């Protein structure tokens, strides 16, 4: 993996959000979503994933940083 020691929850969330994005494209092909709907799904899932990445990175830095006074 690119970043070692990241929590497994981040990897699970990545796969789940990728599945949601793929599902949105499939729904687009069947006519259940339009292009704007797919863009909204992509924007919200990408934003949620970015927040999870920042939280995971912050926890990783806090866990590996030396203790200060």
PyMOL Python script that loads the backbone (N, CA, C, O; Angstrom):
from pymol import cmd

cmd.read_pdbstr("""\
ATOM      1  N   UNK A   1       0.833  -1.193   0.000  1.00  0.00           N
ATOM      2  CA  UNK A   1       0.000   0.000   0.000  1.00  0.00           C
ATOM      3  C   UNK A   1       0.870   1.246   0.000  1.00  0.00           C
ATOM      4  O   UNK A   1       2.059   1.193   0.317  1.00  0.00           O
ATOM      5  N   UNK A   2       0.271   2.344  -0.353  1.00  0.00           N
ATOM      6  CA  UNK A   2       1.052   3.572  -0.447  1.00  0.00           C
ATOM      7  C   UNK A   2       1.459   4.117   0.908  1.00  0.00           C
ATOM      8  O   UNK A   2       2.596   4.549   1.092  1.00  0.00           O
ATOM      9  N   UNK A   3       0.539   4.098   1.853  1.00  0.00           N
ATOM     10  CA  UNK A   3       0.816   4.648   3.177  1.00  0.00           C
ATOM     11  C   UNK A   3       0.747   3.503   4.181  1.00  0.00           C
ATOM     12  O   UNK A   3      -0.331   2.960   4.422  1.00  0.00           O
ATOM     13  N   UNK A   4       1.881   3.130   4.769  1.00  0.00           N
ATOM     14  CA  UNK A   4       1.839   2.015   5.719  1.00  0.00           C
ATOM     15  C   UNK A   4       1.149   2.408   7.024  1.00  0.00           C
ATOM     16  O   UNK A   4       1.118   3.581   7.398  1.00  0.00           O
ATOM     17  N   UNK A   5       0.614   1.435   7.688  1.00  0.00           N
ATOM     18  CA  UNK A   5      -0.007   1.560   9.014  1.00  0.00           C
ATOM     19  C   UNK A   5      -1.260   2.428   9.033  1.00  0.00           C
ATOM     20  O   UNK A   5      -1.609   2.966  10.085  1.00  0.00           O
ATOM     21  N   UNK A   6      -1.924   2.576   7.938  1.00  0.00           N
ATOM     22  CA  UNK A   6      -3.221   3.260   7.955  1.00  0.00           C
ATOM     23  C   UNK A   6      -4.249   2.278   8.495  1.00  0.00           C
ATOM     24  O   UNK A   6      -4.106   1.071   8.303  1.00  0.00           O
ATOM     25  N   UNK A   7      -5.276   2.769   9.163  1.00  0.00           N
ATOM     26  CA  UNK A   7      -6.274   1.851   9.725  1.00  0.00           C
ATOM     27  C   UNK A   7      -7.044   1.115   8.630  1.00  0.00           C
ATOM     28  O   UNK A   7      -7.261   1.634   7.535  1.00  0.00           O
ATOM     29  N   UNK A   8      -7.445  -0.100   8.960  1.00  0.00           N
ATOM     30  CA  UNK A   8      -8.195  -0.910   8.000  1.00  0.00           C
ATOM     31  C   UNK A   8      -9.536  -0.283   7.656  1.00  0.00           C
ATOM     32  O   UNK A   8     -10.074  -0.527   6.575  1.00  0.00           O
ATOM     33  N   UNK A   9     -10.083   0.521   8.560  1.00  0.00           N
ATOM     34  CA  UNK A   9     -11.360   1.177   8.289  1.00  0.00           C
ATOM     35  C   UNK A   9     -11.271   2.079   7.059  1.00  0.00           C
ATOM     36  O   UNK A   9     -12.238   2.210   6.309  1.00  0.00           O
ATOM     37  N   UNK A  10     -10.118   2.695   6.856  1.00  0.00           N
ATOM     38  CA  UNK A  10      -9.948   3.558   5.687  1.00  0.00           C
ATOM     39  C   UNK A  10     -10.000   2.734   4.407  1.00  0.00           C
ATOM     40  O   UNK A  10     -10.608   3.152   3.422  1.00  0.00           O
ATOM     41  N   UNK A  11      -9.364   1.567   4.418  1.00  0.00           N
ATOM     42  CA  UNK A  11      -9.387   0.712   3.234  1.00  0.00           C
ATOM     43  C   UNK A  11     -10.791   0.190   2.960  1.00  0.00           C
ATOM     44  O   UNK A  11     -11.220   0.134   1.808  1.00  0.00           O
ATOM     45  N   UNK A  12     -11.502  -0.190   4.008  1.00  0.00           N
ATOM     46  CA  UNK A  12     -12.879  -0.664   3.835  1.00  0.00           C
ATOM     47  C   UNK A  12     -13.753   0.460   3.287  1.00  0.00           C
ATOM     48  O   UNK A  12     -14.543   0.249   2.367  1.00  0.00           O
ATOM     49  N   UNK A  13     -13.608   1.645   3.853  1.00  0.00           N
ATOM     50  CA  UNK A  13     -14.394   2.788   3.380  1.00  0.00           C
ATOM     51  C   UNK A  13     -14.055   3.117   1.931  1.00  0.00           C
ATOM     52  O   UNK A  13     -14.936   3.507   1.165  1.00  0.00           O
ATOM     53  N   UNK A  14     -12.795   2.965   1.549  1.00  0.00           N
ATOM     54  CA  UNK A  14     -12.397   3.221   0.169  1.00  0.00           C
ATOM     55  C   UNK A  14     -13.117   2.279  -0.789  1.00  0.00           C
ATOM     56  O   UNK A  14     -13.634   2.706  -1.821  1.00  0.00           O
ATOM     57  N   UNK A  15     -13.145   1.000  -0.439  1.00  0.00           N
ATOM     58  CA  UNK A  15     -13.821   0.028  -1.310  1.00  0.00           C
ATOM     59  C   UNK A  15     -15.329   0.254  -1.344  1.00  0.00           C
ATOM     60  O   UNK A  15     -15.955   0.118  -2.396  1.00  0.00           O
ATOM     61  N   UNK A  16     -15.913   0.599  -0.201  1.00  0.00           N
ATOM     62  CA  UNK A  16     -17.360   0.845  -0.162  1.00  0.00           C
ATOM     63  C   UNK A  16     -17.715   2.075  -0.994  1.00  0.00           C
ATOM     64  O   UNK A  16     -18.674   2.050  -1.766  1.00  0.00           O
ATOM     65  N   UNK A  17     -16.951   3.139  -0.839  1.00  0.00           N
ATOM     66  CA  UNK A  17     -17.235   4.351  -1.607  1.00  0.00           C
ATOM     67  C   UNK A  17     -16.986   4.144  -3.099  1.00  0.00           C
ATOM     68  O   UNK A  17     -17.696   4.709  -3.931  1.00  0.00           O
ATOM     69  N   UNK A  18     -15.984   3.338  -3.441  1.00  0.00           N
ATOM     70  CA  UNK A  18     -15.762   3.019  -4.855  1.00  0.00           C
ATOM     71  C   UNK A  18     -16.936   2.223  -5.413  1.00  0.00           C
ATOM     72  O   UNK A  18     -17.345   2.431  -6.556  1.00  0.00           O
ATOM     73  N   UNK A  19     -17.477   1.311  -4.605  1.00  0.00           N
ATOM     74  CA  UNK A  19     -18.646   0.540  -5.048  1.00  0.00           C
ATOM     75  C   UNK A  19     -19.857   1.450  -5.243  1.00  0.00           C
ATOM     76  O   UNK A  19     -20.644   1.250  -6.169  1.00  0.00           O
ATOM     77  N   UNK A  20     -20.006   2.443  -4.378  1.00  0.00           N
ATOM     78  CA  UNK A  20     -21.110   3.398  -4.533  1.00  0.00           C
ATOM     79  C   UNK A  20     -20.949   4.174  -5.839  1.00  0.00           C
ATOM     80  O   UNK A  20     -21.924   4.394  -6.557  1.00  0.00           O
ATOM     81  N   UNK A  21     -19.724   4.587  -6.144  1.00  0.00           N
ATOM     82  CA  UNK A  21     -19.487   5.321  -7.385  1.00  0.00           C
ATOM     83  C   UNK A  21     -19.758   4.445  -8.610  1.00  0.00           C
ATOM     84  O   UNK A  21     -20.352   4.905  -9.584  1.00  0.00           O
ATOM     85  N   UNK A  22     -19.331   3.207  -8.562  1.00  0.00           N
ATOM     86  CA  UNK A  22     -19.592   2.293  -9.677  1.00  0.00           C
ATOM     87  C   UNK A  22     -21.088   2.045  -9.809  1.00  0.00           C
ATOM     88  O   UNK A  22     -21.617   1.967 -10.919  1.00  0.00           O
ATOM     89  N   UNK A  23     -21.769   1.920  -8.670  1.00  0.00           N
ATOM     90  CA  UNK A  23     -23.221   1.748  -8.700  1.00  0.00           C
ATOM     91  C   UNK A  23     -23.923   2.937  -9.325  1.00  0.00           C
ATOM     92  O   UNK A  23     -24.921   2.773 -10.027  1.00  0.00           O
ATOM     93  N   UNK A  24     -23.410   4.133  -9.077  1.00  0.00           N
ATOM     94  CA  UNK A  24     -24.012   5.330  -9.680  1.00  0.00           C
ATOM     95  C   UNK A  24     -23.859   5.314 -11.195  1.00  0.00           C
ATOM     96  O   UNK A  24     -24.773   5.714 -11.917  1.00  0.00           O
ATOM     97  N   UNK A  25     -22.713   4.856 -11.677  1.00  0.00           N
ATOM     98  CA  UNK A  25     -22.512   4.777 -13.127  1.00  0.00           C
ATOM     99  C   UNK A  25     -23.438   3.723 -13.734  1.00  0.00           C
ATOM    100  O   UNK A  25     -23.993   3.931 -14.813  1.00  0.00           O
ATOM    101  N   UNK A  26     -23.601   2.606 -13.052  1.00  0.00           N
ATOM    102  CA  UNK A  26     -24.514   1.569 -13.546  1.00  0.00           C
ATOM    103  C   UNK A  26     -25.940   2.105 -13.596  1.00  0.00           C
ATOM    104  O   UNK A  26     -26.668   1.855 -14.556  1.00  0.00           O
ATOM    105  N   UNK A  27     -26.336   2.842 -12.563  1.00  0.00           N
ATOM    106  CA  UNK A  27     -27.674   3.435 -12.565  1.00  0.00           C
ATOM    107  C   UNK A  27     -27.825   4.462 -13.680  1.00  0.00           C
ATOM    108  O   UNK A  27     -28.916   4.627 -14.226  1.00  0.00           O
ATOM    109  N   UNK A  28     -26.745   5.150 -14.019  1.00  0.00           N
ATOM    110  CA  UNK A  28     -26.779   6.095 -15.136  1.00  0.00           C
ATOM    111  C   UNK A  28     -27.077   5.365 -16.444  1.00  0.00           C
ATOM    112  O   UNK A  28     -27.869   5.838 -17.258  1.00  0.00           O
ATOM    113  N   UNK A  29     -26.444   4.219 -16.641  1.00  0.00           N
ATOM    114  CA  UNK A  29     -26.665   3.466 -17.874  1.00  0.00           C
ATOM    115  C   UNK A  29     -28.090   2.929 -17.977  1.00  0.00           C
ATOM    116  O   UNK A  29     -28.626   2.797 -19.077  1.00  0.00           O
ATOM    117  N   UNK A  30     -28.702   2.621 -16.838  1.00  0.00           N
ATOM    118  CA  UNK A  30     -30.080   2.128 -16.848  1.00  0.00           C
ATOM    119  C   UNK A  30     -31.109   3.256 -16.818  1.00  0.00           C
ATOM    120  O   UNK A  30     -32.312   2.996 -16.846  1.00  0.00           O
ATOM    121  N   UNK A  31     -30.651   4.489 -16.761  1.00  0.00           N
ATOM    122  CA  UNK A  31     -31.559   5.624 -16.803  1.00  0.00           C
ATOM    123  C   UNK A  31     -32.150   6.000 -15.457  1.00  0.00           C
ATOM    124  O   UNK A  31     -33.093   6.788 -15.403  1.00  0.00           O
ATOM    125  N   UNK A  32     -31.618   5.455 -14.368  1.00  0.00           N
ATOM    126  CA  UNK A  32     -32.137   5.788 -13.044  1.00  0.00           C
ATOM    127  C   UNK A  32     -31.550   7.091 -12.506  1.00  0.00           C
ATOM    128  O   UNK A  32     -32.176   7.754 -11.679  1.00  0.00           O
ATOM    129  N   UNK A  33     -30.365   7.460 -12.961  1.00  0.00           N
ATOM    130  CA  UNK A  33     -29.719   8.719 -12.606  1.00  0.00           C
ATOM    131  C   UNK A  33     -29.461   9.492 -13.888  1.00  0.00           C
ATOM    132  O   UNK A  33     -29.377   8.918 -14.974  1.00  0.00           O
ATOM    133  N   UNK A  34     -29.336  10.809 -13.741  1.00  0.00           N
ATOM    134  CA  UNK A  34     -28.829  11.596 -14.854  1.00  0.00           C
ATOM    135  C   UNK A  34     -27.393  12.012 -14.516  1.00  0.00           C
ATOM    136  O   UNK A  34     -26.867  11.641 -13.467  1.00  0.00           O
ATOM    137  N   UNK A  35     -26.779  12.763 -15.386  1.00  0.00           N
ATOM    138  CA  UNK A  35     -25.381  13.133 -15.191  1.00  0.00           C
ATOM    139  C   UNK A  35     -25.187  13.959 -13.921  1.00  0.00           C
ATOM    140  O   UNK A  35     -24.192  13.787 -13.217  1.00  0.00           O
ATOM    141  N   UNK A  36     -26.114  14.838 -13.630  1.00  0.00           N
ATOM    142  CA  UNK A  36     -26.009  15.669 -12.424  1.00  0.00           C
ATOM    143  C   UNK A  36     -26.079  14.796 -11.173  1.00  0.00           C
ATOM    144  O   UNK A  36     -25.359  15.042 -10.206  1.00  0.00           O
ATOM    145  N   UNK A  37     -26.931  13.792 -11.187  1.00  0.00           N
ATOM    146  CA  UNK A  37     -27.022  12.880 -10.048  1.00  0.00           C
ATOM    147  C   UNK A  37     -25.725  12.135  -9.814  1.00  0.00           C
ATOM    148  O   UNK A  37     -25.293  11.970  -8.674  1.00  0.00           O
ATOM    149  N   UNK A  38     -25.104  11.686 -10.889  1.00  0.00           N
ATOM    150  CA  UNK A  38     -23.821  10.986 -10.763  1.00  0.00           C
ATOM    151  C   UNK A  38     -22.751  11.941 -10.240  1.00  0.00           C
ATOM    152  O   UNK A  38     -21.929  11.557  -9.409  1.00  0.00           O
ATOM    153  N   UNK A  39     -22.758  13.169 -10.718  1.00  0.00           N
ATOM    154  CA  UNK A  39     -21.791  14.151 -10.229  1.00  0.00           C
ATOM    155  C   UNK A  39     -21.988  14.423  -8.743  1.00  0.00           C
ATOM    156  O   UNK A  39     -21.012  14.556  -8.004  1.00  0.00           O
ATOM    157  N   UNK A  40     -23.228  14.506  -8.302  1.00  0.00           N
ATOM    158  CA  UNK A  40     -23.496  14.713  -6.874  1.00  0.00           C
ATOM    159  C   UNK A  40     -23.008  13.535  -6.043  1.00  0.00           C
ATOM    160  O   UNK A  40     -22.417  13.723  -4.980  1.00  0.00           O
ATOM    161  N   UNK A  41     -23.252  12.329  -6.522  1.00  0.00           N
ATOM    162  CA  UNK A  41     -22.774  11.139  -5.809  1.00  0.00           C
ATOM    163  C   UNK A  41     -21.253  11.152  -5.741  1.00  0.00           C
ATOM    164  O   UNK A  41     -20.677  10.902  -4.682  1.00  0.00           O
ATOM    165  N   UNK A  42     -20.602  11.440  -6.856  1.00  0.00           N
ATOM    166  CA  UNK A  42     -19.142  11.477  -6.876  1.00  0.00           C
ATOM    167  C   UNK A  42     -18.598  12.557  -5.948  1.00  0.00           C
ATOM    168  O   UNK A  42     -17.634  12.319  -5.221  1.00  0.00           O
ATOM    169  N   UNK A  43     -19.200  13.728  -5.964  1.00  0.00           N
ATOM    170  CA  UNK A  43     -18.717  14.822  -5.124  1.00  0.00           C
ATOM    171  C   UNK A  43     -18.854  14.484  -3.644  1.00  0.00           C
ATOM    172  O   UNK A  43     -17.923  14.707  -2.871  1.00  0.00           O
ATOM    173  N   UNK A  44     -19.999  13.951  -3.245  1.00  0.00           N
ATOM    174  CA  UNK A  44     -20.203  13.647  -1.827  1.00  0.00           C
ATOM    175  C   UNK A  44     -19.336  12.484  -1.371  1.00  0.00           C
ATOM    176  O   UNK A  44     -18.802  12.518  -0.262  1.00  0.00           O
ATOM    177  N   UNK A  45     -19.183  11.457  -2.200  1.00  0.00           N
ATOM    178  CA  UNK A  45     -18.343  10.333  -1.787  1.00  0.00           C
ATOM    179  C   UNK A  45     -16.871  10.726  -1.756  1.00  0.00           C
ATOM    180  O   UNK A  45     -16.133  10.291  -0.872  1.00  0.00           O
ATOM    181  N   UNK A  46     -16.441  11.537  -2.705  1.00  0.00           N
ATOM    182  CA  UNK A  46     -15.052  11.998  -2.694  1.00  0.00           C
ATOM    183  C   UNK A  46     -14.791  12.888  -1.483  1.00  0.00           C
ATOM    184  O   UNK A  46     -13.730  12.794  -0.865  1.00  0.00           O
ATOM    185  N   UNK A  47     -15.736  13.743  -1.142  1.00  0.00           N
ATOM    186  CA  UNK A  47     -15.580  14.580   0.049  1.00  0.00           C
ATOM    187  C   UNK A  47     -15.542  13.765   1.324  1.00  0.00           C
ATOM    188  O   UNK A  47     -14.740  14.037   2.217  1.00  0.00           O
ATOM    189  N   UNK A  48     -16.405  12.765   1.413  1.00  0.00           N
ATOM    190  CA  UNK A  48     -16.409  11.902   2.599  1.00  0.00           C
ATOM    191  C   UNK A  48     -15.103  11.131   2.705  1.00  0.00           C
ATOM    192  O   UNK A  48     -14.552  10.984   3.796  1.00  0.00           O
ATOM    193  N   UNK A  49     -14.601  10.635   1.570  1.00  0.00           N
ATOM    194  CA  UNK A  49     -13.345   9.894   1.598  1.00  0.00           C
ATOM    195  C   UNK A  49     -12.186  10.806   2.001  1.00  0.00           C
ATOM    196  O   UNK A  49     -11.298  10.386   2.742  1.00  0.00           O
ATOM    197  N   UNK A  50     -12.189  12.040   1.523  1.00  0.00           N
ATOM    198  CA  UNK A  50     -11.115  12.974   1.873  1.00  0.00           C
ATOM    199  C   UNK A  50     -11.122  13.278   3.367  1.00  0.00           C
ATOM    200  O   UNK A  50     -10.059  13.362   3.983  1.00  0.00           O
ATOM    201  N   UNK A  51     -12.302  13.443   3.957  1.00  0.00           N
ATOM    202  CA  UNK A  51     -12.400  13.674   5.403  1.00  0.00           C
ATOM    203  C   UNK A  51     -11.873  12.462   6.163  1.00  0.00           C
ATOM    204  O   UNK A  51     -11.142  12.621   7.141  1.00  0.00           O
ATOM    205  N   UNK A  52     -12.231  11.262   5.733  1.00  0.00           N
ATOM    206  CA  UNK A  52     -11.724  10.050   6.379  1.00  0.00           C
ATOM    207  C   UNK A  52     -10.209   9.950   6.257  1.00  0.00           C
ATOM    208  O   UNK A  52      -9.536   9.540   7.203  1.00  0.00           O
ATOM    209  N   UNK A  53      -9.669  10.319   5.105  1.00  0.00           N
ATOM    210  CA  UNK A  53      -8.222  10.288   4.920  1.00  0.00           C
ATOM    211  C   UNK A  53      -7.528  11.263   5.860  1.00  0.00           C
ATOM    212  O   UNK A  53      -6.507  10.924   6.458  1.00  0.00           O
ATOM    213  N   UNK A  54      -8.065  12.463   5.997  1.00  0.00           N
ATOM    214  CA  UNK A  54      -7.457  13.453   6.883  1.00  0.00           C
ATOM    215  C   UNK A  54      -7.519  13.001   8.344  1.00  0.00           C
ATOM    216  O   UNK A  54      -6.547  13.163   9.082  1.00  0.00           O
ATOM    217  N   UNK A  55      -8.648  12.439   8.763  1.00  0.00           N
ATOM    218  CA  UNK A  55      -8.766  11.952  10.138  1.00  0.00           C
ATOM    219  C   UNK A  55      -7.807  10.797  10.395  1.00  0.00           C
ATOM    220  O   UNK A  55      -7.179  10.735  11.452  1.00  0.00           O
ATOM    221  N   UNK A  56      -7.690   9.892   9.446  1.00  0.00           N
ATOM    222  CA  UNK A  56      -6.787   8.753   9.606  1.00  0.00           C
ATOM    223  C   UNK A  56      -5.338   9.210   9.646  1.00  0.00           C
ATOM    224  O   UNK A  56      -4.542   8.694  10.430  1.00  0.00           O
ATOM    225  N   UNK A  57      -4.995  10.173   8.806  1.00  0.00           N
ATOM    226  CA  UNK A  57      -3.634  10.700   8.801  1.00  0.00           C
ATOM    227  C   UNK A  57      -3.325  11.408  10.111  1.00  0.00           C
ATOM    228  O   UNK A  57      -2.227  11.269  10.649  1.00  0.00           O
ATOM    229  N   UNK A  58      -4.279  12.162  10.623  1.00  0.00           N
ATOM    230  CA  UNK A  58      -4.079  12.857  11.892  1.00  0.00           C
ATOM    231  C   UNK A  58      -3.883  11.865  13.035  1.00  0.00           C
ATOM    232  O   UNK A  58      -3.023  12.069  13.891  1.00  0.00           O
ATOM    233  N   UNK A  59      -4.675  10.791  13.054  1.00  0.00           N
ATOM    234  CA  UNK A  59      -4.518   9.774  14.098  1.00  0.00           C
ATOM    235  C   UNK A  59      -3.186   9.051  13.966  1.00  0.00           C
ATOM    236  O   UNK A  59      -2.562   8.716  14.973  1.00  0.00           O
ATOM    237  N   UNK A  60      -2.740   8.805  12.730  1.00  0.00           N
ATOM    238  CA  UNK A  60      -1.461   8.144  12.508  1.00  0.00           C
ATOM    239  C   UNK A  60      -0.306   9.012  12.977  1.00  0.00           C
ATOM    240  O   UNK A  60       0.635   8.516  13.596  1.00  0.00           O
ATOM    241  N   UNK A  61      -0.372  10.296  12.688  1.00  0.00           N
ATOM    242  CA  UNK A  61       0.680  11.216  13.126  1.00  0.00           C
ATOM    243  C   UNK A  61       0.696  11.315  14.645  1.00  0.00           C
ATOM    244  O   UNK A  61       1.768  11.325  15.249  1.00  0.00           O
ATOM    245  N   UNK A  62      -0.472  11.389  15.270  1.00  0.00           N
ATOM    246  CA  UNK A  62      -0.541  11.477  16.730  1.00  0.00           C
ATOM    247  C   UNK A  62      -0.014  10.212  17.384  1.00  0.00           C
ATOM    248  O   UNK A  62       0.594  10.279  18.452  1.00  0.00           O
ATOM    249  N   UNK A  63      -0.235   9.065  16.766  1.00  0.00           N
ATOM    250  CA  UNK A  63       0.216   7.802  17.354  1.00  0.00           C
ATOM    251  C   UNK A  63       1.715   7.598  17.191  1.00  0.00           C
ATOM    252  O   UNK A  63       2.336   6.936  18.023  1.00  0.00           O
ATOM    253  N   UNK A  64       2.308   8.151  16.143  1.00  0.00           N
ATOM    254  CA  UNK A  64       3.731   7.927  15.895  1.00  0.00           C
ATOM    255  C   UNK A  64       4.610   9.080  16.355  1.00  0.00           C
ATOM    256  O   UNK A  64       5.833   8.940  16.381  1.00  0.00           O
ATOM    257  N   UNK A  65       4.028  10.204  16.714  1.00  0.00           N
ATOM    258  CA  UNK A  65       4.821  11.357  17.147  1.00  0.00           C
ATOM    259  C   UNK A  65       5.356  11.111  18.554  1.00  0.00           C
ATOM    260  O   UNK A  65       4.680  10.499  19.381  1.00  0.00           O
ATOM    261  N   UNK A  66       6.565  11.587  18.824  1.00  0.00           N
ATOM    262  CA  UNK A  66       7.089  11.439  20.186  1.00  0.00           C
ATOM    263  C   UNK A  66       6.300  12.310  21.166  1.00  0.00           C
ATOM    264  O   UNK A  66       5.795  13.376  20.814  1.00  0.00           O
ATOM    265  N   UNK A  67       6.213  11.832  22.376  1.00  0.00           N
ATOM    266  CA  UNK A  67       5.469  12.566  23.408  1.00  0.00           C
ATOM    267  C   UNK A  67       6.212  13.851  23.768  1.00  0.00           C
ATOM    268  O   UNK A  67       7.433  13.857  23.920  1.00  0.00           O
ATOM    269  N   UNK A  68       5.458  14.927  23.901  1.00  0.00           N
ATOM    270  CA  UNK A  68       6.048  16.205  24.296  1.00  0.00           C
ATOM    271  C   UNK A  68       5.515  16.587  25.665  1.00  0.00           C
ATOM    272  O   UNK A  68       4.523  16.030  26.136  1.00  0.00           O
ATOM    273  N   UNK A  69       6.169  17.523  26.287  1.00  0.00           N
ATOM    274  CA  UNK A  69       5.779  17.938  27.634  1.00  0.00           C
ATOM    275  C   UNK A  69       4.542  18.677  27.598  1.00  0.00           C
ATOM    276  O   UNK A  69       4.052  19.112  28.640  1.00  0.00           O
TER     277      UNK A  69
END
""", "prot")
cmd.dss("prot")
cmd.show_as("cartoon", "prot")
cmd.util.cbc("prot")
cmd.orient("prot")
